[in-house]
Amino acid sequence: MLESLPDLPDDVASLRAIIAAQAAELKDRTLEVERLKIELARLKRMAFGRSSEKIARDIEQLELALEDLEAEAADAPAEEAAGASAPETDGETAPAKARRPRRVLPEALPREEIRHEPDGPCTHCGGTMRQVGEDVTEILDYVPGHFRVIRHVRPALSCRTCESMVQAPMPTLPVYRGLPSPGLLAQVLVSKYRDHLPLYRQSQIHAREGLILERSLPAGWVGKSASLMAPLVEAIGRHVLAGDHIHADDTPMPVLAPGTGKTRQARQWVYFRDERPHGGPAPPAVLYRYTPDRKGEHPQGALKAFRGCLHADGYPGFNKLYEADAEGNTPVREVACWAHVRRKIHDVHVTTSAPLAKEALERIGKLFDVEQAVMGKPPDIRRAARQEKSLPLLEDLRAFFETSLRRLPGKGKLAEAMRYALNHWKALIRYADDGRCEISNNAAERAIRPLTNGWSLCTPFLSLWKH
């Protein structure tokens, strides 16, 4: 704080020291203001920005407006649509508008035929009628989904000679002595986990069709299904971890804390194998694992048998995986995410419009342009393009970061983002030397996004994801 004039010392050195201390305090406050502004802007974008949900709402509004216009056009008078009032030119009627061909409906759709046969003999002379042709008009109809009952009838037979009894065994059911068929279980699970339709809403829908199923009943079906599909989940996990290039990420997950009436933060981990970007033959697959917290022991345990390149962010819990073994080999090699770096710099750019942040974004954007051109190409082509085009860009970008750091306040957010990139530089440029690696970890983020749309619906399946 500014000292009162009577208390100020008379010597110049002491005055210089006071001024230097106040300047340092002012600099720290300025950096703190900058940090808070950037954090506030980030939170505002999360709450009010053009998020994917807002974009989806905009699209819905445009689609509704388009539907209104199309409905108005369809509601136009028939004579206008037929061109009955079209003007005449030089005494000749304007040519009629060509009729649009009728839409062909898919052959796979079931068809019900209704024949409209003329009644009786000829209305003119009373003679017998014979068919010489027919016109067929197909109308698209809809029958709401409905339940049906499958009756398994198993007669008990008795031998007339020896009186022995025989009866066919009951077919195996997914729920022992249960009510649902495999098709009904699939419908319940897809509605709950894919369409995010809670069980109580499904029960309400069923009630409208006259079938009363208390929520506890389908909830039990879901639990049984989790046990039935556990071997399938483990098989998917083995397939994912058998790959030599996978993506990993995690996200917070609210979980009820029993007895407190509150929620706590658990974690949902995603391990994703996807060889499509480099034309690999293995089918893509994703493995989800639930953990009660974010301790590093969880990903380390899940990936203990994995060998290869791991795309991930800078979470320290992965670091133990990157350590060399007793023979000096590194079984897991880190591939860092350039989208993560770009996001940190973008947060600064949208708040401060700093020229250095803008230039950094443009330089990083050129790296992604190279990737766009080689998407889906074989690994050797991708590596050659990166060696030729990306490596020079990466070398220039590193020099730019190092030079910029000497011009930026050390505690600023932009300097922090650039230091993050330099600290992870070896992992950030690993993709340039391996055509099977990706420039970012966006694949894992996309794989985990569908889960975040329906966290409250996932509880019965958590047992599939626990270790």
N, C-alpha and C positions, 0 to 999 in steps of 0.2 A: 504493500500500500504506500501511497505518497506520504512521506513524513512531513510534519509541520515545519514551517520555515525556521522558527527559533531553534529547532532541534538539529538542523542540518549542520554538518561539519564545515570547517572553513577550508580545509586542504583539498586540492583538486583530486588527488588519488581516491580519497574517500567518496567524493561526489561521483567519480567515474564508477566506483564499485556499486553505489546505490543505483545508478542509471542502468548498469549492466544487469543487476539482479531484477529490476523492474521490467527490462526488455525481455529477459528470459521468461519471466512469469507471464508477460503478455503473449509471447510466442506459444507457450504451452496452452494458454486459454484459447488462442486462435485455432490451434490444432484440435483441441477438444471440441470447439464449435463445429469445425469441419467434420469431425468424426460423427458428431450427433446429427448433423444435417444429412450426411450420407445414410446413416442408419434410419433416420426418419423417412427419407425418400424411399428407401428400400421397403420399409413397412407399409408406406402409403401405396406403393405399387402393388404389393401383395394384397392389400385390402381393396383398393379402388382402381388399380391400373387395368390395362387391357389384357386381362388374364384370358386363358383359354376358355373359361366359363363365360366371360363377357363376350368374347368373339362368337361363341356358340349362340348366345342370346341374340346378338346382332344378326347372325345368319337366320335364326328362327323368325325374327321380325321381318327380314327381307322375304323369306319364304311365305309368311302369312300375307304380306302385301301382294306378292305374286299370285297367290291363290285367290285373293279378292279380285284382282284384275282378270284372271282366267275365268272366275265364276261369273263376273259381269259380262265377259265376252260370250260365254256359253248361254247367258240369259238373254242375249239379243234376240229381237223378233226374227222369226223364221224367214220372212221375206228378205231381211237384210242379209242373213247368212247365205241365202240362196242366190243373192244378186238380182232379185226380182225388180228392184228399183234402179238398176244400173242405167246410166244415161245412154241414149242412142247417138251414133255418130254417122253423119252422111246418110241417114235413112236406114242404116243397118244396125242391128242389135249387137252390142259388144259381146265377144265370145264368152260363153259361160266358164266359170272357174273350174278347173279340173278337180274331180273328186279325189280326196286323199284315200289311199287304199286302207282297208280295214286292218287293224292290228291283228297279227297272228299270235294266238295264245299258245303257250308251251304244250307240247305233246304229253309231257309227264303228268299234267293235271288230270285228275279223274273226271270223267264225263258222264253225265246222265242225259239220256236221250228222251225227248218228249216228241212224239209223232202227232201231227195234226192232220188226220185223215178226213177227206171230204165225206159227207154222209150221203148215202143213197145213190140213185142213178143220176144221169144227166138232167139238169134242171130245165134244159131246153126241149129235149126230145124223149127223155126217159130211157135212153140207151145205157148199156153197160160201160163203165169207165175202165181204162187201163192206164198204167203209169208210163209216161214218156220222159220223165226227168224229175228233178227235185232241186229245190233251193235249200241251202243250209246256212243258218245264221247262228253264230256262237255268241252267247251272252255270259259274261263273267259274274259268277255268284260267290257268296261267302257263307259258310256254315261255321258258327263259332265252335271253338274247341269244346269237346264234351267228354264226359266219362263214359266208360262202358264196363261191364262186368264179365270177366272170363270165368266160366264155370268148368272146373276140372271134375269131370264125372268118371269115377273109377268103379266099375261094376265088380262085385265080389262073386266069383264063380265057384260052384261046388261040383265035384266029380260024382256022377250018378252011381259009379261002381264002388269007389273006395271012400267017398264022402270027404276027400281032401279039399281044402279051400285054396284059391289062388286069387291074387289081386295085384294089379300093376302098382308099382311104387309111385308116390307123389313126386312130381318134378321138383327139383331144387329151387327154392325161392331166395331172393337176396336177403330178406329178413325172415328168419326162421319163424314159421307159424304166423307170419305177419300179413298185413293187408295189401301192401303196395306191390305192383309189378315193377320190373326193371324200367319200363317206359315212364311210369309215374314217378319213380325216384329220380330219373334223369330230368324230368320236367321241374320237380321241386328244387333240385340242386342248381340247375341252370338259371331258373328264375331268381334264386336267392343270391348266387355268387357271380353270375354273369350280368343279370339285369338288375341286381341290387334291390330285389323285391322281398321285403321281410316276410317271415312266415305268417305273422298275424294278418298281413294284407292278402297273402295267398288264401288264408282261411276265409277271409271276407269274400274273395272272388268265388271260392268254391261254394260258399253259402248261398250266393245268388243263383247257383245251379241246383240248389236243393240238397247239397251234400254238406253236412256239418262235421268238420274235422277240427277239434280243439288244437290249439297251437302245440300243445305238449306232444301230440301224436306225430306230426311231421318233424318236430324237433328230435324225437327219438329216431326217426328214419334217417335224419341227417347224421346223427352220431353213429348209427350202424354203418352208414355209407362211408364215413371216415375210416372206420376199421377195415371195411372191405377194400378200400382203395389205397391203404397204406403200402402194400407191396408195389402197386403201380407208381406211387410217389417215390419210393426208394429206387425203383428201376430208372425213373427219370433222373433222379439224383446221380446214379452211377453213370448214366449217359452224359450228363452235363460235365461231371468232373473227369470223365475220360478224355475230354477235349484238351488241347494244349494251348488254347487261347480262349479265355472266358472273361466275363465282366462281372463285377461285384459292386453292390451298393447297399445302403440301409436307409430306413426312414423311421421316424418316431411313430408309435402306435398307442393310442389311449386304451388302457385296460382297467377294468374295475378292480379296485382294491377291496377285498372282502372285509366286511365289518366296519368300514370307514365311510361308506357312501360316496367316496370320491374315486377319481381315476389316477393312475400313475402312468409314467411313460415307459412302455416296453419298446422293443425294436423288431422290425420286420426286415430280414435280409433277403436279398435276391442274388442268385448266381445264374448267369445267363450264358448259354453257348449259342453262338450264331455265326455260321460260316458263309452265309449268303453274300456279305459284302465282298468277299474274295473268291466267290464261286466254289466254295467247299461242298463236298457231297453230303455231309452229315446234316440231318434235319435239325432245325433250331429247337431248343428246349430251355425251360426256365425252372429253377428249383427255388422254392421259398422256405425260409426257416425263421421260426419265431424264437425270440429270446427275451427274458424278463428285463434285461438291461443291455448296455452297450459295451460291456467289457471285451477286451481284445481276445480273450480266451475263446469266445464264440466263433468268430470267423477263423481263428487259428485251428480250432477243432474241426470245423466243417471242411477246411481246405488242407488238412494234414496229408492227404494222399494225392493232392493235386501237384502236377508238374507241368510248368509252362509259363506263359505270359498272363499276368493278371491285370486287367484294366480296372483301376480303382482311383478314388480320390486320395488326398493326403492324410487319411485317418491313421493315427499312430498305431492302432490296433493291428494293422496289417504288417507293420514293420518286421515283426519276428519271422514272418514267412519269407522275407527277402534276405535273411541271414544265410551265409555260406555254411555248408555242412562240414564234417570233419575232414573230408577230402578236398575242401576248398571250392566245391561246386555250389552254384546257386540254383536250387531246384525251382524256385518261383522268382520270376523277373517282373519287376514293377513296370507298368505302362501307365503313365500319368495322363490326366485329362486336360486337353487344351480348352475345352468348353468351360471348365471350372476356372481356368485363368482368365478367360475372356469375360466371364460373368463378374468376377471381382473388379476388373477394370471398367466394365460397363456401368457398374454401380456408381463409380466415381464420375464417369463421363456424363451421365444423365443429371447429376446433381451440380457439378461444377463447370461442365463444358470445357474442361482443361484441354488445351491443345495436345499435350503429351498423351493424355488418355485417348483422344481421338486418333492420333497417329498410331498408337499401339493397337487399337481395335482394327484399323485399316491393315496393318501388317499381319495381324493374326487372321483376318479375313482372307488374305491371299493364300494362306496355308489351307484353309478350308476349300478355297476354289480349286486347288490342285486335287483334293480328295473327291470333289464332286465329279471331276472328269474321269476318275479311275474307279468309281463305284461299280462293284460287280465284276471287275476285271480279275484275271488270275494274279496270284501273288507276285510272280516275277515282273509282270507289267507294272503293277502298283509300286513295287520297290524301285524299279528303274525310273519311274516318273518322280518319285520322291527324292531319289539320289540326284536327279538332274535339276529339279525345280524347287523342291522343298528345302533341301539342305542349305543352299545359298540364302534362302529367306530366313532360315533358322539362325544361321551365323550372324546375319545382319540384325536380326531381332535381339539376339543376346547382347551384341555390342550396343544396341539402342537402349536396352534395359540398364546396362552398366553405366552408360553415359548419363542417362536420365536420373539415376539414383544420386549422382553427385550434384544435381540441380534441385532436388526435391527435399522438403522437410523430412527428416528421418522417421517421424512418427505419423506421417500422413498415410491415408488409406491407399493412395496410388503407389507410394513407395512400398507399402506393405504388400500390395499385389505383385509388384515387380520382384521383390525379394522372394516371395513365395515361388514365382516361376524359376528364378535362378537357383533356389535351394533344391528344386525338384527337376533341374534341367536334364540330368542324365535320363530320368524316367520319361520326361516330356518328349525327348527326341528319339526314344527307342523305336517308335513306330516307323521312322524314316528308314530303318535298316531291316524291316521285316514286313513283307507285303501282306501278312496275315493279321497284323495288328491294326488298330483303329486310332484315329487322331483324338478321339474323345470317348468318354464313357456314357454317352447319351443313350446307348442301347439299354443299359441297366436301368437308367432313369425312366425310359419308356416302359420297360417291363414292370416296374413297380408302381407306375401311375394308376393302372386299373384298380389296384387294391385300395388305394387311398380314397376312391369314390365310395367305398362301402365298408369302412373299418368296423362299424358296429355289427356287421353281419357275419364276421369271420370267426367268432369265438369257437363254434363247435369244431372247426377244422384245425385249431391251434395244435392239437395233439399230433397232427401229421407233420408239423414243422419243428417240433421240439427235439432236442438231442438228449 
